[in-house]
Amino acid sequence: MYRLAATPFLEANMAVAIVGYRSYPDGNMQDQIDDLELASRTIATRCPHLLKQPEGVNDEDWIGITLMGHSSGAHIALMTLVQRIERWVTSPDFSRIRDDDQALQFDHVVALSGVYSIGEHFDFEASRGVEEISPMRPAAGYTIDSFKLYSPATRLAKSSSLPMSQHSDILPNILLLHGVEDDVVPFTAANRAAKTLRGIGYDKLKVEFLNMGHQDTILHLMFGGQTKDVVMNWLQRRQEEEMYL
């Protein structure tokens, strides 16, 4: 199904990889993050020619590398970024360890309708009476501590001493896009995550709210609509802004 998400990017002459990961009970959240990292390293190793600006392509036409996920995919994308940041900034040589990673280095991260606090979303699921059938709690590890461990915004806030602002030049731009009519993951999830990230100095961040539901955000990307327009325009604007900084 998610192959259709490639359409707007292919139309813009971009290479696309649709990446899957294990779902519970075949894997927990750390397994999912590991699967994404494995895919990232595999693509970087096997397709290096797709990751560099081709000869003859103007700077204004080269957007770079974007990681995008919807719903749980948005959560895993942000968690992957969080674990990378923690690894990078705790190294004595921040730039070197990032450059030495044998994996894709993302210029942009797009998160559609994602969960960014496991504890908050568990409370929301409980209010809907679905907490016992949802795979989120067992995939996250059942405990409050494990919920925090797999909550990207919460985890970065806990590590507020990380010198994010000192290394903003090599941190990716983030777009959080959410539907205000979402009854699966409330739009407040994106709003709270944005406040947390900005509060620790992550300023390469944009939040966009659309009048649509949970599945609509990805369908509007697949078949054309507001999501496609917002994402593609944001990617182009970010690239243009960086050219003139």
C-alpha positions as a Markdown table, in Angstrom:
| # | Residue | x | y | z |
|---|---|---|---|---|
| 1 | Met | 0.0 | 0.0 | 0.0 |
| 2 | Tyr | 2.7 | 2.5 | 0.9 |
| 3 | Arg | 4.3 | 2.2 | -2.5 |
| 4 | Leu | 1.8 | 4.9 | -3.6 |
| 5 | Ala | 3.6 | 7.3 | -1.2 |
| 6 | Ala | 6.5 | 7.3 | -3.6 |
| 7 | Thr | 4.4 | 9.0 | -6.4 |
| 8 | Pro | 5.0 | 12.7 | -5.7 |
| 9 | Phe | 8.7 | 12.2 | -5.2 |
| 10 | Leu | 9.1 | 10.1 | -8.3 |
| 11 | Glu | 7.2 | 12.8 | -10.2 |
| 12 | Ala | 9.8 | 15.2 | -8.9 |
| 13 | Asn | 12.6 | 13.0 | -10.2 |
| 14 | Met | 13.7 | 11.8 | -6.8 |
| 15 | Ala | 14.9 | 8.3 | -5.9 |
| 16 | Val | 12.6 | 6.6 | -3.4 |
| 17 | Ala | 13.0 | 3.6 | -1.0 |
| 18 | Ile | 9.9 | 2.3 | 0.8 |
| 19 | Val | 11.3 | 0.7 | 4.0 |
| 20 | Gly | 9.4 | -1.8 | 6.2 |
| 21 | Tyr | 10.2 | -3.0 | 9.7 |
| 22 | Arg | 9.1 | -5.7 | 12.0 |
| 23 | Ser | 5.8 | -5.2 | 13.9 |
| 24 | Tyr | 4.8 | -6.7 | 17.2 |
| 25 | Pro | 5.1 | -9.5 | 18.2 |
| 26 | Asp | 7.9 | -10.2 | 15.7 |
| 27 | Gly | 9.8 | -7.2 | 17.0 |
| 28 | Asn | 9.6 | -4.5 | 19.6 |
| 29 | Met | 10.3 | -0.7 | 19.2 |
| 30 | Gln | 14.1 | -1.1 | 19.4 |
| 31 | Asp | 13.9 | -3.8 | 16.8 |
| 32 | Gln | 12.0 | -1.5 | 14.6 |
| 33 | Ile | 14.6 | 1.3 | 15.0 |
| 34 | Asp | 17.3 | -1.2 | 14.3 |
| 35 | Asp | 15.5 | -2.3 | 11.1 |
| 36 | Leu | 15.4 | 1.2 | 9.9 |
| 37 | Glu | 19.1 | 1.7 | 10.6 |
| 38 | Leu | 19.9 | -1.5 | 8.8 |
| 39 | Ala | 17.9 | -0.4 | 5.8 |
| 40 | Ser | 19.7 | 3.0 | 6.0 |
| 41 | Arg | 23.1 | 1.4 | 6.0 |
| 42 | Thr | 22.1 | -1.1 | 3.2 |
| 43 | Ile | 20.9 | 1.7 | 0.9 |
| 44 | Ala | 24.0 | 3.8 | 1.6 |
| 45 | Thr | 26.2 | 0.9 | 0.8 |
| 46 | Arg | 24.4 | -0.5 | -2.3 |
| 47 | Cys | 23.2 | 2.8 | -3.9 |
| 48 | Pro | 25.8 | 5.4 | -3.2 |
| 49 | His | 25.3 | 6.9 | -6.6 |
| 50 | Leu | 21.7 | 8.0 | -5.6 |
| 51 | Leu | 22.9 | 9.9 | -2.5 |
| 52 | Lys | 25.1 | 12.5 | -4.1 |
| 53 | Gln | 24.2 | 15.5 | -6.2 |
| 54 | Pro | 24.5 | 14.3 | -9.8 |
| 55 | Glu | 26.7 | 16.1 | -12.3 |
| 56 | Gly | 24.7 | 18.6 | -14.3 |
| 57 | Val | 22.1 | 19.0 | -11.5 |
| 58 | Asn | 21.9 | 22.6 | -10.2 |
| 59 | Asp | 22.1 | 23.3 | -6.5 |
| 60 | Glu | 18.5 | 24.6 | -6.5 |
| 61 | Asp | 17.3 | 21.3 | -7.9 |
| 62 | Trp | 19.1 | 19.2 | -5.3 |
| 63 | Ile | 17.0 | 18.7 | -2.1 |
| 64 | Gly | 19.2 | 16.1 | -0.4 |
| 65 | Ile | 18.0 | 13.0 | 1.6 |
| 66 | Thr | 14.7 | 12.9 | 3.4 |
| 67 | Leu | 13.3 | 10.4 | 5.9 |
| 68 | Met | 9.6 | 10.3 | 6.1 |
| 69 | Gly | 7.1 | 8.2 | 8.1 |
| 70 | His | 3.4 | 8.1 | 8.9 |
| 71 | Ser | 1.8 | 7.2 | 12.2 |
| 72 | Ser | 4.0 | 4.5 | 13.9 |
| 73 | Gly | 6.5 | 5.1 | 11.0 |
| 74 | Ala | 6.7 | 8.8 | 12.1 |
| 75 | His | 7.5 | 7.6 | 15.6 |
| 76 | Ile | 10.2 | 5.2 | 14.5 |
| 77 | Ala | 11.7 | 7.9 | 12.2 |
| 78 | Leu | 12.0 | 10.4 | 15.1 |
| 79 | Met | 13.3 | 7.7 | 17.5 |
| 80 | Thr | 16.0 | 6.8 | 15.0 |
| 81 | Leu | 17.0 | 10.5 | 14.8 |
| 82 | Val | 17.0 | 10.8 | 18.6 |
| 83 | Gln | 19.3 | 7.8 | 19.1 |
| 84 | Arg | 21.7 | 9.2 | 16.4 |
| 85 | Ile | 21.8 | 12.6 | 18.0 |
| 86 | Glu | 22.5 | 11.1 | 21.4 |
| 87 | Arg | 25.4 | 9.1 | 19.9 |
| 88 | Trp | 26.8 | 12.0 | 18.0 |
| 89 | Val | 26.7 | 14.7 | 20.6 |
| 90 | Thr | 28.2 | 12.5 | 23.4 |
| 91 | Ser | 31.3 | 11.9 | 21.2 |
| 92 | Pro | 34.3 | 14.2 | 21.7 |
| 93 | Asp | 34.3 | 14.8 | 17.9 |
| 94 | Phe | 30.6 | 15.4 | 17.0 |
| 95 | Ser | 31.1 | 16.0 | 13.3 |
| 96 | Arg | 33.5 | 13.1 | 12.7 |
| 97 | Ile | 31.4 | 10.4 | 14.3 |
| 98 | Arg | 28.4 | 11.6 | 12.3 |
| 99 | Asp | 30.4 | 11.5 | 9.0 |
| 100 | Asp | 31.8 | 8.1 | 9.9 |
| 101 | Asp | 28.4 | 6.5 | 10.3 |
| 102 | Gln | 28.0 | 4.0 | 7.4 |
| 103 | Ala | 24.3 | 5.0 | 6.9 |
| 104 | Leu | 22.2 | 7.6 | 5.2 |
| 105 | Gln | 22.6 | 11.1 | 6.7 |
| 106 | Phe | 19.2 | 12.8 | 6.5 |
| 107 | Asp | 18.9 | 16.4 | 5.6 |
| 108 | His | 15.1 | 16.5 | 6.3 |
| 109 | Val | 12.7 | 14.4 | 8.4 |
| 110 | Val | 9.0 | 14.5 | 7.7 |
| 111 | Ala | 6.7 | 13.0 | 10.4 |
| 112 | Leu | 3.0 | 12.6 | 9.5 |
| 113 | Ser | 0.4 | 12.0 | 12.2 |
| 114 | Gly | 3.0 | 10.5 | 14.6 |
| 115 | Val | 3.1 | 9.4 | 18.2 |
| 116 | Tyr | 5.9 | 11.2 | 20.1 |
| 117 | Ser | 5.0 | 10.4 | 23.7 |
| 118 | Ile | 4.1 | 6.7 | 24.5 |
| 119 | Gly | 2.8 | 7.6 | 27.9 |
| 120 | Glu | 0.5 | 10.3 | 26.7 |
| 121 | His | -0.8 | 8.1 | 23.8 |
| 122 | Phe | -1.4 | 5.2 | 26.2 |
| 123 | Asp | -3.6 | 7.4 | 28.3 |
| 124 | Phe | -5.4 | 8.4 | 25.1 |
| 125 | Glu | -5.9 | 4.8 | 24.1 |
| 126 | Ala | -7.2 | 4.0 | 27.6 |
| 127 | Ser | -9.8 | 6.8 | 27.2 |
| 128 | Arg | -11.0 | 5.1 | 24.0 |
| 129 | Gly | -11.0 | 1.6 | 25.6 |
| 130 | Val | -8.4 | 0.2 | 23.2 |
| 131 | Glu | -5.4 | 0.0 | 25.4 |
| 132 | Glu | -5.6 | -3.8 | 25.9 |
| 133 | Ile | -5.9 | -4.6 | 22.2 |
| 134 | Ser | -3.3 | -2.0 | 21.0 |
| 135 | Pro | 0.2 | -3.5 | 20.4 |
| 136 | Met | 1.8 | -0.2 | 21.5 |
| 137 | Arg | 2.2 | -1.1 | 25.2 |
| 138 | Pro | 3.9 | -4.5 | 24.7 |
| 139 | Ala | 6.0 | -3.2 | 21.8 |
| 140 | Ala | 7.2 | -0.4 | 24.1 |
| 141 | Gly | 8.0 | -2.7 | 27.1 |
| 142 | Tyr | 5.0 | -2.2 | 29.5 |
| 143 | Thr | 6.8 | 0.0 | 32.1 |
| 144 | Ile | 6.7 | 3.8 | 32.6 |
| 145 | Asp | 10.5 | 3.9 | 32.2 |
| 146 | Ser | 10.3 | 2.1 | 28.8 |
| 147 | Phe | 7.5 | 4.4 | 27.7 |
| 148 | Lys | 9.8 | 7.3 | 28.3 |
| 149 | Leu | 12.7 | 5.5 | 26.6 |
| 150 | Tyr | 10.7 | 5.3 | 23.4 |
| 151 | Ser | 9.2 | 8.7 | 23.5 |
| 152 | Pro | 11.4 | 10.8 | 21.2 |
| 153 | Ala | 10.5 | 14.3 | 22.4 |
| 154 | Thr | 10.6 | 13.2 | 26.1 |
| 155 | Arg | 13.9 | 11.4 | 25.6 |
| 156 | Leu | 15.6 | 14.5 | 24.1 |
| 157 | Ala | 14.1 | 16.7 | 26.8 |
| 158 | Lys | 15.6 | 14.4 | 29.5 |
| 159 | Ser | 19.0 | 14.9 | 27.8 |
| 160 | Ser | 18.6 | 18.7 | 27.7 |
| 161 | Ser | 22.3 | 19.2 | 28.2 |
| 162 | Leu | 23.0 | 18.0 | 24.7 |
| 163 | Pro | 24.5 | 20.9 | 22.8 |
| 164 | Met | 21.9 | 21.0 | 20.0 |
| 165 | Ser | 22.2 | 24.6 | 19.2 |
| 166 | Gln | 25.9 | 24.3 | 18.8 |
| 167 | His | 25.5 | 21.8 | 16.0 |
| 168 | Ser | 22.4 | 22.9 | 14.2 |
| 169 | Asp | 24.3 | 23.0 | 10.9 |
| 170 | Ile | 24.4 | 19.2 | 10.7 |
| 171 | Leu | 21.1 | 18.4 | 12.3 |
| 172 | Pro | 18.2 | 17.7 | 9.9 |
| 173 | Asn | 15.2 | 20.0 | 9.3 |
| 174 | Ile | 12.0 | 18.5 | 10.8 |
| 175 | Leu | 8.4 | 18.9 | 9.6 |
| 176 | Leu | 5.7 | 17.6 | 11.9 |
| 177 | Leu | 2.4 | 17.5 | 10.0 |
| 178 | His | -0.8 | 16.4 | 11.7 |
| 179 | Gly | -4.6 | 16.5 | 11.1 |
| 180 | Val | -6.7 | 18.4 | 13.6 |
| 181 | Glu | -9.5 | 15.9 | 13.0 |
| 182 | Asp | -7.3 | 12.9 | 13.8 |
| 183 | Asp | -9.2 | 10.6 | 16.2 |
| 184 | Val | -6.4 | 7.9 | 16.3 |
| 185 | Val | -3.5 | 10.2 | 17.3 |
| 186 | Pro | -4.6 | 13.6 | 18.5 |
| 187 | Phe | -3.0 | 16.6 | 17.0 |
| 188 | Thr | -1.8 | 17.7 | 20.4 |
| 189 | Ala | 0.9 | 15.1 | 20.1 |
| 190 | Ala | 2.6 | 17.1 | 17.5 |
| 191 | Asn | 2.0 | 20.4 | 19.3 |
| 192 | Arg | 3.6 | 19.1 | 22.6 |
| 193 | Ala | 6.5 | 17.5 | 20.7 |
| 194 | Ala | 7.2 | 20.7 | 19.0 |
| 195 | Lys | 7.2 | 22.7 | 22.2 |
| 196 | Thr | 9.6 | 20.2 | 23.8 |
| 197 | Leu | 12.0 | 20.2 | 20.9 |
| 198 | Arg | 12.0 | 24.0 | 20.7 |
| 199 | Gly | 12.5 | 24.2 | 24.4 |
| 200 | Ile | 15.8 | 22.4 | 24.2 |
| 201 | Gly | 17.1 | 24.5 | 21.3 |
| 202 | Tyr | 16.0 | 22.5 | 18.3 |
| 203 | Asp | 15.0 | 25.4 | 16.0 |
| 204 | Lys | 15.1 | 23.6 | 12.6 |
| 205 | Leu | 11.5 | 22.6 | 13.1 |
| 206 | Lys | 8.1 | 23.4 | 11.4 |
| 207 | Val | 4.7 | 22.2 | 12.5 |
| 208 | Glu | 1.7 | 22.2 | 10.1 |
| 209 | Phe | -1.9 | 21.3 | 11.0 |
| 210 | Leu | -4.4 | 20.4 | 8.3 |
| 211 | Asn | -8.2 | 19.9 | 8.5 |
| 212 | Met | -8.2 | 16.1 | 8.0 |
| 213 | Gly | -8.1 | 12.8 | 9.8 |
| 214 | His | -5.4 | 10.2 | 10.6 |
| 215 | Gln | -5.3 | 8.3 | 7.3 |
| 216 | Asp | -6.1 | 11.4 | 5.2 |
| 217 | Thr | -2.6 | 12.8 | 5.8 |
| 218 | Ile | -1.0 | 9.9 | 4.0 |
| 219 | Leu | -3.8 | 9.6 | 1.4 |
| 220 | His | -3.3 | 13.2 | 0.5 |
| 221 | Leu | 0.3 | 12.5 | -0.2 |
| 222 | Met | -0.4 | 9.4 | -2.3 |
| 223 | Phe | -3.2 | 10.7 | -4.5 |
| 224 | Gly | -2.5 | 14.5 | -4.4 |
| 225 | Gly | -3.9 | 17.0 | -1.9 |
| 226 | Gln | -2.8 | 19.2 | 1.0 |
| 227 | Thr | -0.2 | 16.9 | 2.4 |
| 228 | Lys | 1.6 | 16.6 | -1.0 |
| 229 | Asp | 1.5 | 20.3 | -1.4 |
| 230 | Val | 2.8 | 21.1 | 2.1 |
| 231 | Val | 5.6 | 18.5 | 2.0 |
| 232 | Met | 6.9 | 19.2 | -1.4 |
| 233 | Asn | 6.7 | 23.0 | -0.9 |
| 234 | Trp | 8.5 | 22.7 | 2.5 |
| 235 | Leu | 11.3 | 20.6 | 1.1 |
| 236 | Gln | 11.8 | 23.1 | -1.8 |
| 237 | Arg | 11.7 | 26.1 | 0.5 |
| 238 | Arg | 14.1 | 24.5 | 3.0 |
| 239 | Gln | 16.6 | 23.9 | 0.2 |
| 240 | Glu | 16.2 | 27.4 | -1.1 |
| 241 | Glu | 16.7 | 29.0 | 2.3 |
| 242 | Glu | 19.9 | 27.0 | 2.9 |
| 243 | Met | 21.3 | 28.2 | -0.4 |
| 244 | Tyr | 21.2 | 31.8 | 0.7 |
| 245 | Leu | 22.2 | 31.5 | 4.4 |
